[in-house]
Amino acid sequence: MAVGWANDDSVSQQIQNTIDDDISRVRGSIHQGESAHYCDECGDKIPDARRTAMKGVRLCIECQSTLELVSERHALFNRRASKDSQLR
């Protein structure tokens, strides 16, 4: 049953859009090419083991961890749900 202006399948479409956004984000973060010898963020040397294990790596472990933590915090906020609740 539809409520207000929403279509019957709006919830499933919202879920699918969230999944598609996450897939695009992950695909965009996949490293390609040659690994850097020094971290792009702090300039520290990237260990050879990391460079071998992660093709195309650009950040040291510490900077990568910080970046992932910040990204995770932003991902916890669902903009679509927030916008939908404002329309009610």
Buried (B, 14 or more C-beta within 10 A) or exposed (E): EEEEEBEEEBEEEBEEEBEEEEEEEEEEEEEEEEBBEEBEBEEEEBEEEBBEEBEEBBBBBEBBEBEEEEEEEEEEEEEEEEEBEEEE
